[in-house]
Amino acid sequence: MKQQTTVSNYERPLDVLLLTETWHTAHDDVALRRCVPPDYTHVDVPRPSDGSRQNHGGVAAIVTSRVACRVIPPPRQFTTFESVCFSVTGGGQTVVNLLLYRPGSAAVTEAFFLELTAYL
């Protein structure tokens, strides 16, 4: 009798991994590049350094090369959140991903909801 092997969700390779608070300040940041496995790429929006040692922002997505990835530029610059939008196409389907990070250290304001509505 042939034994069947099942693969759990945790053993399947990811196609997309979304990250917030990456702490990176440039697209070619060494720490971010080292997180990207072979046959993957990354799309990101770094948080520019303000000169202090603390920089907890930045967003990034690690995407497999098994899908086509296309960055979708934001409609304008936003000040109340950080974001990156991109589509992935594979297997005859396209999925649009919007990774949005609103720093918890800042109070939620009406400006946030106005900007979020404008983005969506």
Secondary structure as the mmCIF struct_conf table of DSSP 4:
data_model
#
loop_
_struct_conf.conf_type_id
_struct_conf.id
_struct_conf.beg_label_comp_id
_struct_conf.beg_label_asym_id
_struct_conf.beg_label_seq_id
_struct_conf.end_label_comp_id
_struct_conf.end_label_asym_id
_struct_conf.end_label_seq_id
HELX_LH_PP_P HELX_LH_PP_P1 LYS A 2 GLN A 4
HELX_RH_3T_P HELX_RH_3T_P1 ASN A 9 GLU A 11
BEND BEND1 ARG A 12 ARG A 12
HELX_LH_PP_P HELX_LH_PP_P2 PRO A 13 LEU A 14
BEND BEND2 ASP A 15 ASP A 15
STRN STRN1 VAL A 16 THR A 20
BEND BEND3 ALA A 26 ALA A 26
TURN_TY1_P TURN_TY1_P1 HIS A 27 ASP A 28
HELX_RH_AL_P HELX_RH_AL_P1 VAL A 30 CYS A 35
BEND BEND4 VAL A 36 VAL A 36
TURN_TY1_P TURN_TY1_P2 PRO A 38 ASP A 39
STRN STRN2 TYR A 40 VAL A 45
HELX_LH_PP_P HELX_LH_PP_P3 PRO A 46 SER A 49
BEND BEND5 GLY A 51 ARG A 53
STRN STRN3 VAL A 59 THR A 64
TURN_TY1_P TURN_TY1_P3 SER A 65 ARG A 66
BEND BEND6 VAL A 67 VAL A 67
STRN STRN4 ALA A 68 VAL A 71
BEND BEND7 PRO A 75 ARG A 76
BEND BEND8 THR A 79 THR A 80
STRN STRN5 GLU A 82 GLY A 90
TURN_TY1_P TURN_TY1_P4 GLY A 91 GLY A 92
STRN STRN6 GLN A 93 TYR A 101
TURN_TY1_P TURN_TY1_P5 GLY A 104 SER A 105
BEND BEND9 ALA A 106 ALA A 106
HELX_RH_AL_P HELX_RH_AL_P2 GLU A 110 TYR A 119
#
